[in-house]
Amino acid sequence: MSFFYFLSAFLLINRLHKSIKFTAIWMKWKSVLTFSQWGVLVLYIALQLLFRNSDSIMSLCGSALLLGVVLFVGKEGDFKNFGFYLKAHYPLIAVGFISGITQLVADRFYDDQEVYYVVAIVGAFMWIFGRWATSKKQREELRMADLRNAELDRMVAERTAELTMQKEALEKTLEQLKVTQQQLIQSEKLASLGELTAGIAHEIQNPLNFVNNFSEVSMELVDEMEQELVKGDKEEAMAIAADIKQNLEKIRHHGQRADGIVKGMLQHSRASSNTKEPTDINKLADEYLRLAYHGLRAKDKSFNAELETDLAVGLPMVNVVPQDIGRVLLNLFNNAFYAVQQKQKTAGESFKPVVKLTTAVKGKMLEITVADNGIGIPDDVKDKILQPFFTTKPTGEGTGLGLSLSYDIVAKGHGGKIDLNSKEGEGSEFIIKLPV
């Protein structure tokens, strides 16, 4: 029965040989396993010739050989997946040592119980084959699992690459959108500045007319003063000099007025510094109201509207970015004048356009109200009126960014809000609320 131990060792090595044939460790173990297979055969033949009549020695040698193979393979990391199969050999090894020792020390007892030893050897041998079949099935399942995992890894890698490409594309699109947004905002600012041009020209024209007129009068007075000095009439010369001084004061006053308008428009045109400063809201709002009005009249000479102002007395200075709030006011005034102008076209001569500016302090908020008696805003678009690119104006007459940018300036830039009250056909009222 010693043949079973050598056969088991041979089959174990053969099984290992076949299992790793198409793996990365094949070249490492190919020669070792081949040599071991032949070594088992040679050793069996040699021992059979030496101990032909001693089955006990053969059993012990075969069991020792099988144990050595199992222990050697078990400690190698390359064969860790075969641990389940290797352990199946321990029953046969144990039976081999027991039967061999029994034959040596109690030969008669072994002969009496030989049938049980044979059954145990055959059973242990069959147990190896049973475990081999089970381990083969498990390895096949593991192999399939590895294949599935590899496929999943491949799919994950592909999906990751796809998502990475999409992410990069989205980031690029986002950057393009940001650039486009900045361009649109700048275009809107330039558009509002363009609408101011005519109003600015009108506002500057008045102080320039005063400057020109008082300059001419002063030149005449200088000539008169020279004549009086030649005559030796110092008293009259001093009186003329006083008149000239008054004229120069008026020239300086109107020059400063023109300078203030130009500086304000330069602030409006340049990028906001986001630096807040104490600002006279009454002065700022009144100035933009008149600039917006004269700007529209420059486009349509037939348009006239009544400008009403109810500016709170003693209004506190408010920390705002003047050029930003100026843009908001300009946008609201332009919309108000547009609304009354459109209504005037259909309402007839009896309609009297009115745009009203009101300022007041209510609680901890300063309110700037821009009201008109124009066409009003339909109820179904009130919720959309502050959305980017939404406009009620015909194509080409509005970008849809004015109110959206105004809301961002007031709400995000100044911690305020914009409320809307409107009734279609009767007019609208925009209320800017800023923290005092």
MITIBA-807064 format. One record per residue (C-alpha): x, y negated, z negated; residue in one letter; residue number from 1. Coordinates in Angstrom, 3 decimals, decimal comma, m for minus. Example, Ala and Ser with C-alpha at 12.3 -4.5 7.8 and 13.67 -1.06 7.14 Angstrom:
# residues 2
(atom (12,300 4,500 m7,800) 'a' 1)
(atom (13,670 1,060 m7,140) 's' 2)
END
This chain:
# residues 436
(atom (0,000 0,000 0,000) 'm' 1)
(atom (3,067 m2,258 m0,160) 's' 2)
(atom (2,503 m3,021 3,522) 'f' 3)
(atom (m0,320 m5,430 2,589) 'f' 4)
(atom (2,021 m7,797 0,746) 'y' 5)
(atom (4,427 m8,160 3,644) 'f' 6)
(atom (1,540 m8,391 6,085) 'l' 7)
(atom (m0,038 m11,175 4,009) 's' 8)
(atom (3,278 m13,085 3,945) 'a' 9)
(atom (3,642 m12,675 7,725) 'f' 10)
(atom (0,048 m13,757 8,401) 'l' 11)
(atom (0,390 m16,761 6,051) 'l' 12)
(atom (3,468 m18,014 7,886) 'i' 13)
(atom (1,819 m17,311 11,239) 'n' 14)
(atom (m1,260 m19,243 10,173) 'r' 15)
(atom (0,829 m22,227 9,146) 'l' 16)
(atom (2,711 m22,005 12,426) 'h' 17)
(atom (m0,469 m22,241 14,476) 'k' 18)
(atom (m2,137 m24,901 12,312) 's' 19)
(atom (0,637 m27,480 12,728) 'i' 20)
(atom (1,458 m26,719 16,350) 'k' 21)
(atom (m0,071 m29,888 17,766) 'f' 22)
(atom (0,727 m32,195 14,880) 't' 23)
(atom (3,502 m34,677 14,129) 'a' 24)
(atom (5,319 m32,233 11,802) 'i' 25)
(atom (5,518 m29,442 14,392) 'w' 26)
(atom (9,099 m30,110 15,447) 'm' 27)
(atom (10,217 m30,379 11,821) 'k' 28)
(atom (8,917 m26,912 10,847) 'w' 29)
(atom (8,886 m25,037 14,145) 'k' 30)
(atom (12,247 m23,301 13,748) 's' 31)
(atom (11,824 m22,700 9,986) 'v' 32)
(atom (8,460 m20,964 10,391) 'l' 33)
(atom (9,584 m18,936 13,406) 't' 34)
(atom (12,684 m17,754 11,554) 'f' 35)
(atom (10,559 m16,946 8,479) 's' 36)
(atom (8,169 m14,778 10,499) 'q' 37)
(atom (10,963 m12,731 11,905) 'w' 38)
(atom (12,638 m12,688 8,504) 'g' 39)
(atom (9,563 m11,064 6,937) 'v' 40)
(atom (9,542 m8,324 9,591) 'l' 41)
(atom (13,271 m7,681 9,254) 'v' 42)
(atom (13,092 m7,640 5,456) 'l' 43)
(atom (10,176 m5,204 5,482) 'y' 44)
(atom (12,000 m2,823 7,808) 'i' 45)
(atom (15,219 m3,084 5,775) 'a' 46)
(atom (13,459 m2,459 2,456) 'l' 47)
(atom (11,472 0,387 3,979) 'q' 48)
(atom (14,710 2,082 4,999) 'l' 49)
(atom (16,287 1,516 1,582) 'l' 50)
(atom (13,298 2,377 m0,629) 'f' 51)
(atom (11,334 4,743 1,574) 'r' 52)
(atom (10,304 6,940 m1,333) 'n' 53)
(atom (9,748 4,149 m3,859) 's' 54)
(atom (6,422 2,463 m3,229) 'd' 55)
(atom (6,652 0,658 m6,574) 's' 56)
(atom (9,865 m1,176 m5,546) 'i' 57)
(atom (8,307 m2,074 m2,199) 'm' 58)
(atom (5,197 m3,448 m3,954) 's' 59)
(atom (7,283 m5,559 m6,301) 'l' 60)
(atom (9,476 m6,859 m3,444) 'c' 61)
(atom (6,465 m7,607 m1,247) 'g' 62)
(atom (4,667 m9,402 m4,090) 's' 63)
(atom (7,825 m11,396 m4,900) 'a' 64)
(atom (8,253 m12,311 m1,243) 'l' 65)
(atom (4,611 m13,420 m0,950) 'l' 66)
(atom (4,892 m15,419 m4,185) 'l' 67)
(atom (8,058 m17,110 m2,939) 'g' 68)
(atom (6,415 m18,102 0,330) 'v' 69)
(atom (3,331 m19,466 m1,459) 'v' 70)
(atom (5,392 m21,467 m3,969) 'l' 71)
(atom (7,725 m22,855 m1,309) 'f' 72)
(atom (4,897 m23,941 0,998) 'v' 73)
(atom (2,875 m25,306 m1,934) 'g' 74)
(atom (5,592 m27,730 m3,027) 'k' 75)
(atom (6,034 m29,211 0,472) 'e' 76)
(atom (3,955 m32,349 0,973) 'g' 77)
(atom (3,447 m31,583 4,660) 'd' 78)
(atom (1,263 m28,607 3,689) 'f' 79)
(atom (m0,797 m30,197 0,924) 'k' 80)
(atom (m3,993 m29,606 2,924) 'n' 81)
(atom (m3,389 m25,825 2,697) 'f' 82)
(atom (m3,490 m25,675 m1,100) 'g' 83)
(atom (m6,955 m24,114 m1,108) 'f' 84)
(atom (m5,810 m21,340 1,244) 'y' 85)
(atom (m2,516 m20,740 m0,590) 'l' 86)
(atom (m4,244 m20,155 m3,930) 'k' 87)
(atom (m6,228 m17,328 m2,334) 'a' 88)
(atom (m3,020 m15,242 m2,311) 'h' 89)
(atom (m2,541 m15,216 m6,087) 'y' 90)
(atom (m4,948 m12,289 m6,741) 'p' 91)
(atom (m3,042 m10,050 m4,283) 'l' 92)
(atom (0,281 m11,138 m5,804) 'i' 93)
(atom (m1,008 m10,330 m9,296) 'a' 94)
(atom (m2,299 m6,908 m8,201) 'v' 95)
(atom (1,014 m6,210 m6,475) 'g' 96)
(atom (3,088 m6,938 m9,599) 'f' 97)
(atom (0,708 m4,969 m11,839) 'i' 98)
(atom (0,610 m1,932 m9,576) 's' 99)
(atom (4,367 m1,966 m8,991) 'g' 100)
(atom (5,200 m2,203 m12,700) 'i' 101)
(atom (2,618 0,433 m13,560) 't' 102)
(atom (4,157 2,832 m11,046) 'q' 103)
(atom (7,588 2,283 m12,560) 'l' 104)
(atom (6,686 2,726 m16,230) 'v' 105)
(atom (3,564 4,944 m16,071) 'a' 106)
(atom (3,642 6,874 m12,860) 'd' 107)
(atom (1,152 9,554 m14,057) 'r' 108)
(atom (m1,359 6,896 m15,200) 'f' 109)
(atom (m1,017 5,152 m11,853) 'y' 110)
(atom (m1,719 8,386 m10,013) 'd' 111)
(atom (m4,873 8,954 m12,072) 'd' 112)
(atom (m6,111 5,385 m11,438) 'q' 113)
(atom (m4,709 4,942 m7,931) 'e' 114)
(atom (m8,098 4,599 m6,294) 'v' 115)
(atom (m8,835 1,522 m8,420) 'y' 116)
(atom (m5,505 m0,047 m7,505) 'y' 117)
(atom (m6,170 0,589 m3,835) 'v' 118)
(atom (m9,618 m0,987 m4,097) 'v' 119)
(atom (m8,088 m3,984 m5,909) 'a' 120)
(atom (m5,374 m4,406 m3,254) 'i' 121)
(atom (m7,843 m4,134 m0,362) 'v' 122)
(atom (m10,288 m6,452 m2,157) 'g' 123)
(atom (m7,577 m9,056 m2,792) 'a' 124)
(atom (m6,481 m8,757 0,828) 'f' 125)
(atom (m10,056 m9,244 2,050) 'm' 126)
(atom (m10,412 m12,138 m0,375) 'w' 127)
(atom (m7,540 m13,861 1,457) 'i' 128)
(atom (m9,323 m13,458 4,767) 'f' 129)
(atom (m12,564 m14,744 3,273) 'g' 130)
(atom (m10,831 m17,802 1,876) 'r' 131)
(atom (m9,003 m18,250 5,139) 'w' 132)
(atom (m12,318 m18,305 7,011) 'a' 133)
(atom (m13,713 m20,798 4,495) 't' 134)
(atom (m10,635 m23,005 4,631) 's' 135)
(atom (m10,693 m22,853 8,412) 'k' 136)
(atom (m14,249 m24,121 8,376) 'k' 137)
(atom (m13,299 m26,828 5,919) 'q' 138)
(atom (m10,313 m27,850 7,985) 'r' 139)
(atom (m12,536 m28,019 11,041) 'e' 140)
(atom (m14,924 m30,223 9,130) 'e' 141)
(atom (m12,001 m32,347 7,983) 'l' 142)
(atom (m10,752 m32,520 11,538) 'r' 143)
(atom (m14,167 m33,655 12,752) 'm' 144)
(atom (m14,320 m36,138 9,905) 'a' 145)
(atom (m10,892 m37,445 10,893) 'd' 146)
(atom (m12,075 m37,778 14,474) 'l' 147)
(atom (m15,178 m39,629 13,328) 'r' 148)
(atom (m13,063 m41,851 11,094) 'n' 149)
(atom (m10,695 m42,532 13,966) 'a' 150)
(atom (m13,639 m43,404 16,188) 'e' 151)
(atom (m15,072 m45,635 13,479) 'l' 152)
(atom (m11,658 m47,267 13,020) 'd' 153)
(atom (m11,493 m47,878 16,741) 'r' 154)
(atom (m15,010 m49,342 16,781) 'm' 155)
(atom (m14,228 m51,492 13,735) 'v' 156)
(atom (m11,005 m52,696 15,362) 'a' 157)
(atom (m12,857 m53,522 18,581) 'e' 158)
(atom (m15,639 m55,251 16,678) 'r' 159)
(atom (m13,107 m57,139 14,569) 't' 160)
(atom (m11,291 m58,273 17,696) 'a' 161)
(atom (m14,614 m59,282 19,236) 'e' 162)
(atom (m15,640 m61,189 16,108) 'l' 163)
(atom (m12,226 m62,838 15,971) 't' 164)
(atom (m12,630 m63,978 19,568) 'm' 165)
(atom (m16,140 m65,221 18,817) 'q' 166)
(atom (m14,854 m67,019 15,711) 'k' 167)
(atom (m12,096 m68,684 17,715) 'e' 168)
(atom (m14,599 m69,616 20,418) 'a' 169)
(atom (m16,987 m71,044 17,812) 'l' 170)
(atom (m14,157 m72,996 16,169) 'e' 171)
(atom (m13,176 m74,387 19,553) 'k' 172)
(atom (m16,807 m75,253 20,288) 't' 173)
(atom (m17,128 m76,872 16,869) 'l' 174)
(atom (m14,058 m79,003 17,522) 'e' 175)
(atom (m15,488 m80,002 20,894) 'q' 176)
(atom (m18,804 m80,852 19,243) 'l' 177)
(atom (m17,025 m82,964 16,648) 'k' 178)
(atom (m15,180 m84,825 19,401) 'v' 179)
(atom (m18,429 m85,257 21,331) 't' 180)
(atom (m20,189 m86,424 18,175) 'q' 181)
(atom (m17,522 m89,046 17,557) 'q' 182)
(atom (m17,775 m90,151 21,185) 'q' 183)
(atom (m21,559 m90,424 20,933) 'l' 184)
(atom (m21,324 m92,346 17,674) 'i' 185)
(atom (m18,807 m94,715 19,218) 'q' 186)
(atom (m21,038 m95,075 22,283) 's' 187)
(atom (m23,962 m95,916 20,025) 'e' 188)
(atom (m21,866 m98,499 18,206) 'k' 189)
(atom (m20,760 m100,014 21,507) 'l' 190)
(atom (m24,365 m99,991 22,731) 'a' 191)
(atom (m25,516 m101,861 19,628) 's' 192)
(atom (m22,631 m104,301 20,078) 'l' 193)
(atom (m23,686 m104,832 23,687) 'g' 194)
(atom (m27,217 m105,644 22,558) 'e' 195)
(atom (m25,731 m108,255 20,229) 'l' 196)
(atom (m23,765 m110,020 22,954) 't' 197)
(atom (m26,560 m112,326 24,076) 'a' 198)
(atom (m27,561 m113,062 20,487) 'g' 199)
(atom (m23,961 m113,830 19,591) 'i' 200)
(atom (m23,664 m116,192 22,556) 'a' 201)
(atom (m26,826 m118,026 21,449) 'h' 202)
(atom (m25,716 m118,248 17,826) 'e' 203)
(atom (m22,237 m119,487 18,743) 'i' 204)
(atom (m23,602 m121,958 21,289) 'q' 205)
(atom (m25,308 m124,079 18,625) 'n' 206)
(atom (m22,209 m124,763 16,480) 'p' 207)
(atom (m20,125 m125,235 19,634) 'l' 208)
(atom (m22,603 m127,850 20,877) 'n' 209)
(atom (m22,267 m129,642 17,551) 'f' 210)
(atom (m18,480 m129,423 17,726) 'v' 211)
(atom (m18,438 m130,839 21,273) 'n' 212)
(atom (m20,905 m133,637 20,464) 'n' 213)
(atom (m19,205 m134,742 17,259) 'f' 214)
(atom (m15,803 m134,544 18,993) 's' 215)
(atom (m16,993 m136,933 21,727) 'e' 216)
(atom (m18,504 m139,322 19,165) 'v' 217)
(atom (m15,314 m139,203 17,097) 's' 218)
(atom (m13,194 m140,052 20,127) 'm' 219)
(atom (m15,382 m143,108 20,767) 'e' 220)
(atom (m15,097 m144,100 17,096) 'l' 221)
(atom (m11,308 m143,819 17,262) 'v' 222)
(atom (m11,296 m146,250 20,225) 'd' 223)
(atom (m13,493 m148,660 18,279) 'e' 224)
(atom (m11,261 m148,368 15,201) 'm' 225)
(atom (m8,200 m149,212 17,302) 'e' 226)
(atom (m9,945 m152,331 18,599) 'q' 227)
(atom (m10,905 m153,438 15,089) 'e' 228)
(atom (m7,345 m152,878 13,883) 'l' 229)
(atom (m6,057 m155,025 16,730) 'v' 230)
(atom (m8,491 m157,768 15,684) 'k' 231)
(atom (m7,251 m157,372 12,107) 'g' 232)
(atom (m10,704 m156,410 10,770) 'd' 233)
(atom (m9,616 m153,727 8,304) 'k' 234)
(atom (m13,011 m153,556 6,636) 'e' 235)
(atom (m14,747 m152,504 9,823) 'e' 236)
(atom (m11,864 m150,140 10,654) 'a' 237)
(atom (m12,253 m148,442 7,264) 'm' 238)
(atom (m16,009 m148,041 7,838) 'a' 239)
(atom (m15,328 m146,431 11,208) 'i' 240)
(atom (m12,711 m144,179 9,606) 'a' 241)
(atom (m15,366 m143,011 7,093) 'a' 242)
(atom (m17,717 m142,159 9,983) 'd' 243)
(atom (m14,926 m140,226 11,694) 'i' 244)
(atom (m14,287 m138,306 8,463) 'k' 245)
(atom (m17,973 m137,344 8,257) 'q' 246)
(atom (m17,876 m136,178 11,855) 'n' 247)
(atom (m14,785 m134,090 11,165) 'l' 248)
(atom (m16,547 m132,484 8,177) 'e' 249)
(atom (m19,436 m131,537 10,442) 'k' 250)
(atom (m17,035 m130,195 13,076) 'i' 251)
(atom (m15,300 m128,115 10,413) 'r' 252)
(atom (m18,642 m126,825 9,103) 'h' 253)
(atom (m19,876 m125,713 12,509) 'h' 254)
(atom (m16,452 m124,335 13,415) 'g' 255)
(atom (m16,571 m122,167 10,290) 'q' 256)
(atom (m20,075 m121,061 11,278) 'r' 257)
(atom (m18,819 m119,928 14,690) 'a' 258)
(atom (m15,763 m118,310 13,069) 'd' 259)
(atom (m18,007 m116,393 10,651) 'g' 260)
(atom (m20,137 m115,056 13,516) 'i' 261)
(atom (m17,076 m113,906 15,448) 'v' 262)
(atom (m15,531 m112,240 12,391) 'k' 263)
(atom (m18,804 m110,487 11,606) 'g' 264)
(atom (m19,025 m109,108 15,121) 'm' 265)
(atom (m15,406 m107,956 14,985) 'l' 266)
(atom (m16,259 m106,086 11,796) 'q' 267)
(atom (m19,256 m104,577 13,530) 'h' 268)
(atom (m17,217 m103,403 16,508) 's' 269)
(atom (m14,282 m101,900 14,625) 'r' 270)
(atom (m14,356 m98,492 12,943) 'a' 271)
(atom (m15,730 m98,556 9,428) 's' 272)
(atom (m13,120 m98,482 6,688) 's' 273)
(atom (m15,690 m97,077 4,252) 'n' 274)
(atom (m14,565 m99,739 1,797) 't' 275)
(atom (m17,503 m101,141 m0,113) 'k' 276)
(atom (m17,517 m104,761 m1,144) 'e' 277)
(atom (m19,990 m107,097 m2,873) 'p' 278)
(atom (m22,307 m108,329 m0,127) 't' 279)
(atom (m25,061 m110,933 0,122) 'd' 280)
(atom (m27,822 m108,791 1,623) 'i' 281)
(atom (m30,096 m111,795 2,299) 'n' 282)
(atom (m27,428 m113,506 4,400) 'k' 283)
(atom (m26,433 m110,286 6,174) 'l' 284)
(atom (m30,001 m109,283 7,018) 'a' 285)
(atom (m31,084 m112,757 8,152) 'd' 286)
(atom (m28,050 m113,085 10,428) 'e' 287)
(atom (m28,654 m109,722 12,126) 'y' 288)
(atom (m32,375 m110,467 12,488) 'l' 289)
(atom (m31,649 m113,585 14,526) 'r' 290)
(atom (m28,853 m111,968 16,518) 'l' 291)
(atom (m31,134 m109,080 17,481) 'a' 292)
(atom (m33,952 m111,449 18,443) 'y' 293)
(atom (m31,823 m113,680 20,659) 'h' 294)
(atom (m30,215 m110,616 22,188) 'g' 295)
(atom (m33,615 m109,314 23,324) 'l' 296)
(atom (m34,707 m112,769 24,560) 'r' 297)
(atom (m31,579 m112,919 26,698) 'a' 298)
(atom (m32,847 m109,831 28,516) 'k' 299)
(atom (m36,463 m110,939 28,679) 'd' 300)
(atom (m36,911 m114,730 28,756) 'k' 301)
(atom (m40,680 m114,366 28,532) 's' 302)
(atom (m40,524 m112,569 25,196) 'f' 303)
(atom (m41,287 m114,492 22,053) 'n' 304)
(atom (m41,977 m113,283 18,541) 'a' 305)
(atom (m42,599 m114,839 15,185) 'e' 306)
(atom (m39,840 m114,105 12,700) 'l' 307)
(atom (m41,041 m114,007 9,109) 'e' 308)
(atom (m38,670 m113,759 6,177) 't' 309)
(atom (m39,464 m113,217 2,542) 'd' 310)
(atom (m36,047 m113,060 0,926) 'l' 311)
(atom (m35,886 m112,584 m2,826) 'a' 312)
(atom (m34,326 m115,503 m4,686) 'v' 313)
(atom (m31,329 m114,671 m6,839) 'g' 314)
(atom (m30,771 m111,315 m5,182) 'l' 315)
(atom (m27,700 m109,646 m6,761) 'p' 316)
(atom (m24,627 m108,874 m4,706) 'm' 317)
(atom (m24,641 m105,209 m3,669) 'v' 318)
(atom (m21,577 m103,007 m3,084) 'n' 319)
(atom (m21,937 m101,796 0,504) 'v' 320)
(atom (m19,877 m101,413 3,666) 'v' 321)
(atom (m21,106 m104,590 5,439) 'p' 322)
(atom (m20,479 m103,460 9,005) 'q' 323)
(atom (m22,280 m100,151 8,381) 'd' 324)
(atom (m25,360 m101,734 6,795) 'i' 325)
(atom (m25,229 m104,310 9,583) 'g' 326)
(atom (m25,509 m101,510 12,149) 'r' 327)
(atom (m28,479 m100,065 10,288) 'v' 328)
(atom (m30,274 m103,422 10,174) 'l' 329)
(atom (m29,482 m104,129 13,815) 'l' 330)
(atom (m30,956 m100,786 14,825) 'n' 331)
(atom (m34,149 m101,355 12,824) 'l' 332)
(atom (m34,556 m104,902 14,160) 'f' 333)
(atom (m34,022 m103,760 17,747) 'n' 334)
(atom (m36,616 m101,018 17,287) 'n' 335)
(atom (m39,072 m103,499 15,772) 'a' 336)
(atom (m38,646 m105,985 18,635) 'f' 337)
(atom (m38,939 m103,150 21,156) 'y' 338)
(atom (m42,196 m101,997 19,525) 'a' 339)
(atom (m43,847 m105,443 19,597) 'v' 340)
(atom (m42,558 m106,071 23,128) 'q' 341)
(atom (m44,151 m102,824 24,367) 'q' 342)
(atom (m47,436 m103,679 22,655) 'k' 343)
(atom (m47,371 m107,176 24,116) 'q' 344)
(atom (m47,331 m105,686 27,620) 'k' 345)
(atom (m50,704 m103,992 27,074) 't' 346)
(atom (m52,437 m105,999 24,315) 'a' 347)
(atom (m52,900 m109,187 26,301) 'g' 348)
(atom (m52,308 m112,843 25,489) 'e' 349)
(atom (m54,217 m112,684 22,214) 's' 350)
(atom (m51,527 m110,500 20,661) 'f' 351)
(atom (m48,947 m112,334 18,596) 'k' 352)
(atom (m45,730 m110,321 18,004) 'p' 353)
(atom (m44,474 m110,520 14,433) 'v' 354)
(atom (m41,330 m109,033 12,884) 'v' 355)
(atom (m40,983 m109,519 9,163) 'k' 356)
(atom (m37,912 m109,139 6,941) 'l' 357)
(atom (m38,425 m108,725 3,208) 't' 358)
(atom (m35,913 m108,160 0,405) 't' 359)
(atom (m36,658 m107,347 m3,213) 'a' 360)
(atom (m35,276 m105,572 m6,253) 'v' 361)
(atom (m37,459 m102,827 m7,689) 'k' 362)
(atom (m36,056 m101,067 m10,699) 'g' 363)
(atom (m32,511 m99,989 m9,933) 'k' 364)
(atom (m32,981 m100,139 m6,169) 'm' 365)
(atom (m32,686 m103,005 m3,714) 'l' 366)
(atom (m35,273 m102,749 m0,951) 'e' 367)
(atom (m34,901 m104,171 2,556) 'i' 368)
(atom (m38,161 m103,932 4,496) 't' 369)
(atom (m38,346 m104,370 8,265) 'v' 370)
(atom (m41,976 m104,499 9,411) 'a' 371)
(atom (m43,605 m105,097 12,783) 'd' 372)
(atom (m47,098 m105,137 14,257) 'n' 373)
(atom (m46,058 m103,153 17,318) 'g' 374)
(atom (m47,157 m99,840 18,814) 'i' 375)
(atom (m46,497 m97,798 15,670) 'g' 376)
(atom (m45,303 m94,192 15,443) 'i' 377)
(atom (m47,619 m91,178 16,006) 'p' 378)
(atom (m48,094 m88,879 12,995) 'd' 379)
(atom (m46,828 m85,833 14,891) 'd' 380)
(atom (m43,357 m87,337 15,401) 'v' 381)
(atom (m42,790 m89,027 12,031) 'k' 382)
(atom (m40,947 m85,985 10,679) 'd' 383)
(atom (m38,680 m85,908 13,730) 'k' 384)
(atom (m37,892 m89,621 13,941) 'i' 385)
(atom (m34,648 m89,311 11,931) 'l' 386)
(atom (m33,390 m86,233 13,783) 'q' 387)
(atom (m30,343 m86,632 16,085) 'p' 388)
(atom (m31,172 m87,183 19,776) 'f' 389)
(atom (m34,912 m87,578 19,131) 'f' 390)
(atom (m36,335 m90,730 20,678) 't' 391)
(atom (m39,778 m92,025 21,612) 't' 392)
(atom (m38,293 m94,327 24,234) 'k' 393)
(atom (m38,280 m93,468 27,954) 'p' 394)
(atom (m35,237 m91,727 29,395) 't' 395)
(atom (m32,326 m94,112 29,700) 'g' 396)
(atom (m33,610 m96,573 27,094) 'e' 397)
(atom (m32,500 m94,732 23,959) 'g' 398)
(atom (m29,892 m92,192 22,857) 't' 399)
(atom (m31,863 m90,848 19,909) 'g' 400)
(atom (m28,881 m91,459 17,653) 'l' 401)
(atom (m29,690 m94,877 16,210) 'g' 402)
(atom (m32,037 m93,852 13,404) 'l' 403)
(atom (m30,102 m90,637 12,743) 's' 404)
(atom (m26,863 m92,561 12,241) 'l' 405)
(atom (m28,702 m95,171 10,191) 's' 406)
(atom (m30,057 m92,487 7,881) 'y' 407)
(atom (m26,574 m90,962 7,459) 'd' 408)
(atom (m25,085 m94,366 6,641) 'i' 409)
(atom (m27,754 m95,171 4,042) 'v' 410)
(atom (m28,229 m91,712 2,489) 'a' 411)
(atom (m24,774 m90,142 2,716) 'k' 412)
(atom (m22,612 m93,257 2,756) 'g' 413)
(atom (m24,462 m95,359 0,182) 'h' 414)
(atom (m26,587 m92,959 m1,878) 'g' 415)
(atom (m29,815 m94,597 m0,716) 'g' 416)
(atom (m32,794 m93,595 1,381) 'k' 417)
(atom (m34,974 m94,776 4,248) 'i' 418)
(atom (m38,777 m94,585 3,941) 'd' 419)
(atom (m41,209 m94,947 6,827) 'l' 420)
(atom (m44,778 m96,211 6,818) 'n' 421)
(atom (m46,458 m96,379 10,178) 's' 422)
(atom (m49,843 m96,185 11,825) 'k' 423)
(atom (m50,130 m95,657 15,537) 'e' 424)
(atom (m51,316 m98,794 17,306) 'g' 425)
(atom (m50,946 m101,039 14,242) 'e' 426)
(atom (m47,218 m101,188 13,486) 'g' 427)
(atom (m44,390 m99,723 11,464) 's' 428)
(atom (m42,492 m100,448 8,287) 'e' 429)
(atom (m39,011 m99,154 7,530) 'f' 430)
(atom (m37,823 m99,547 3,935) 'i' 431)
(atom (m34,108 m99,282 3,174) 'i' 432)
(atom (m33,461 m98,519 m0,498) 'k' 433)
(atom (m29,961 m99,084 m1,860) 'l' 434)
(atom (m28,763 m98,605 m5,442) 'p' 435)
(atom (m27,996 m101,948 m7,079) 'v' 436)
END
